[in-house]
Amino acid sequence: MKLLTAFYILVLTISASSAEPNATSIEIKNGKFRVAQSYCAMCADKASACRVACNGSGTCIQVCNDALRDCIEENCRRRY
């Protein structure tokens, strides 16, 4: 069982390190899991939550998209 758990953790950390820059990274430090989320991932999460809260309203979704664009340009150093 320990071998299977160790293999799963290895696969998980390899896949997390090769993911896109706006992904969540997982690392093991002092035997504990640490989950770190980049600013780009936080922008995407905020935008998703905003869109869900809009309930299908077009104007509201546009405001969410504008906020996502501003967040990405400010925190990710790239254009949306």
N, C-alpha and C positions, 0 to 999 in steps of 0.2 A: 504494500500500500504506500509506503514511504517513497519507493522508487517511482511509482506512478504519479504521486504528488510532485516529486522533484521534476519529473519529465514535463508535467503540465505547466509548472512554473517557468521552466526553461523556455518552452514554446511560447508562453504568454509574454515573457520579457523580450524575446527575439522579435515577435510580431509587433510589440509596442515600440521597439526601437526603430523598426523599419517603416513605421506608419507615417502618415502625412504630418507636417509640422503643427497642424492645429489639433492633433489627437492628444489624448491623455496618456501620460507615460507612467509606467509602474516600475518601481525599483524596490529592492530589498536591502534594508540597511539595519544592521544590528539584529537581524532575525525578524524584523517587522516589515510589513508592506507599507510603502509610501506611495501615494497616488498624487501626481503633480499634473495640473492642467495648465496649458499655455493660455496666454491672453487671447490668442486667436480662437481657441476652443471655447473660452468663456464668451466671446462675442457671438459665436454660433449658437451656444446654448441660450443666451439672452434673446437672440432673434427668434429661436424656435418657441421659447416661452411666450414671447410677445405675439407671435402669429397665432398661437393657440388661444391666447386671451382675446384676440380680435374677433373670433367667432365668425369669420368669413367676410367681414367688412372690408371692402376694397381700399378705402382711404386709410384705415388703420393698418392694413398690411403694407401699404406704401410707406407709412411712417416707420414701421418696423424695418423695412428694407433700407430706408435712409439712415436709420440708427445703426444698422449692421455695417453699412458702407463706411460711416464715420468711425465706428469702433475699429474696423479692420485697418483703415488708413492711419489711425492714431496709434494703434498698439502692435500691428503686425508689420509695419513698414513696407506695405505693398498696397497697390491700388486694387479696388474691388471691381 
